[in-house]
Amino acid sequence: MQRSVIDLPTFAELRLSVGDEFAAELVDTFLEEAPAMLAELRAAMGAGDADGYRRAAHSLKANGNTFGALEFASLAGAIEQRGLTGDSAADTSMVHALDSAYVSVAAELTDLGHPT
C-alpha cells in the first residue's frame, strides 16, 4: 500500500469544520489554482523576483497546510524561508521537488475530495 501524502486527520478536521461539500469545493479550487501558483513561483525564480517568489511559496505552503499536505507545505515553507539564493541549480532543484510533490498531492486530494 502506498503511503499517504495527505495527513488524514487534518483533512478530516477540514471536512468536519466546513462540511463535505465545501471541502470538495476547496479541493477543486486548489487543484485549479495550484498549477498557476507553481507557474508564478517558476516565473518569479526566472525573473529574479524575490518578493514574488516568496509570496507564491507562502500561498502554496498555506494551501498545503489547509489540506494536510504536510510535506508539500514543508517544501513550500523551505522555499519561502530560503528565498532566492542566487544558486540557480539549488533553487531549481527545490522548485522541481515542489512540482513533484504537487503531483502526488493532487492525485490524493482528487480521491479524497470526491470519494466514490
N, C-alpha and C positions, 0 to 999 in steps of 0.2 A: 504494500500500500504506500502511496506517495505521501510525503509529509505535507501538511497544510501550510500555506504561506499566509493564511489569514488566522489571526488569533480568534478562535471561535467564541470564547466568552465575550470578547469585545464586540464582535459582530452581533451576538445575541443581545447584548445590552443595547446596542443601537436599535435593533428591531423592537425591543421591549419599550424603549423610550419614545420612538416615533411611529411605531406600527409597521407591519409587514409591507403594506402598500407604499408608504412614503419611503421606507428603507429601499425598496426596489427602485423607486424614482431617483433616490440619491445615487444608487449604484449606476443606473443608466446615465445620469448626468456626469458622474465621474468618468465612466467609460467613454463618453463622448468628448469630454473636455481634457482629459489627461494627455492624449496624444498631442494636442495643441500646446499644452503646458510643457511637455517634453521638447517639442519643437522650439518653443520660446527659450528654453534652457540652452539648447544647442546653438540657437541663433545668437543669444547673448554671449555664449562662450566664444563663438567665432568672431563676434564684433568687439570682444574685449570689454563688454558692458558688465562690470562687476555688480552694479546695483540690480540690473535686470536678471542676472544670473542668480543672485541670492534670493530675489523676490520669487522667481519661478521655483527654485528649490524649496523655499519656505512653503509655498502653496501646495506643492506635491507632498511635502512632509506632513502638513496639516491634514490633507485628504487621506493619506495613508494611515495616519493615526486614527482618524474617524472610523475607518472600516476594519481596523485591526491588522492592517498590512504592516506589521511592526518592523520587519527587516527592510522593506521598501522605504518606510518612513525614516528609519535609521540611516539608510544610504543618502536619502534626500537631505536629512539633517546634517550629515557629514559634509555634503557638498555645500550646503548653506553656510555652515560654520567655517569651512576652509576657504570658501570663496575661490576666485580665480587665482591660481598660484603662479602663473607665468610659465609653468611647465606644461606645455600643451599635451604631451603624451599622458601625463598623470591626470590632467583634467578630463581628457577624452576617455581615458580608462574608467574613471568614476562615472561619467555620464553613460557610457556603454553598459556598465554594471546596472545602473538605474533603469535603463531601457530594457535590459534583460529581465530584471526583477518585475517590471511592469507587465510583461507578457504573462508571467505566472500569476500575478495578482489579478489581472483582467480575466484570465480563464477561470480562476476560482470564484471571483466575485460574480461572474456571469452565472455560474451554477448556484451560488448562494442567494443571489438576488432574485432568481427566478426558479425556485425549486419546482420540480415536477410532481 
